[in-house]
Amino acid sequence: MALTDKLIRDKLHALRRELEDISNLSATSREPVALDQQSVGRLSRMDALQGQAMAQASERQRRTEIQRIDAALKRLEDGDYGCCVECGDDIADKRLEIDPAAAMCISCAR
C-alpha cells in the first residue's frame, strides 16, 4: 500500500523535527572543552574531548540525514518522489515505508 503525499510529507517533517530536537538537546556536549587543567584533570579532559568528538560526529550524521529529508521533500514537491535518482525506476513502496528519504532503488543503492 503506497503512502499518500500528505502522509509522506508529514512523516518526513516529523523525522526532521525529531532530528532538530535531538540536535538542540545535545548542543552543550558539542561545545569546546575548557583548557583549565586546575579544575579538570588530564584524563577527565581527555574523556571530555572524546565525548565532544562523538557528539560532533553524531551532529554531522544528523545534518546529513536532515539534508536527505530536505531532498526527499523537494522530490515530493517536484513530483519525482519515489523514483530512483540514479536509474529512474520506481523505488519499492516497502523501502520508502522504512526510509521515506530514500533516493535510490535497492539495486542502485548497492
Buried (B, 14 or more C-beta within 10 A) or exposed (E): EEBEEEEBBEBBEEBBEEBEEEBEEBEEBBEEBEEEEEEBEEEEBEEBEEEBEEBEEBBEEBEEBBEBBEEBBEBBEEEBBBBBBEEEBEBEEEBBBEBBBBBBBEEBEE
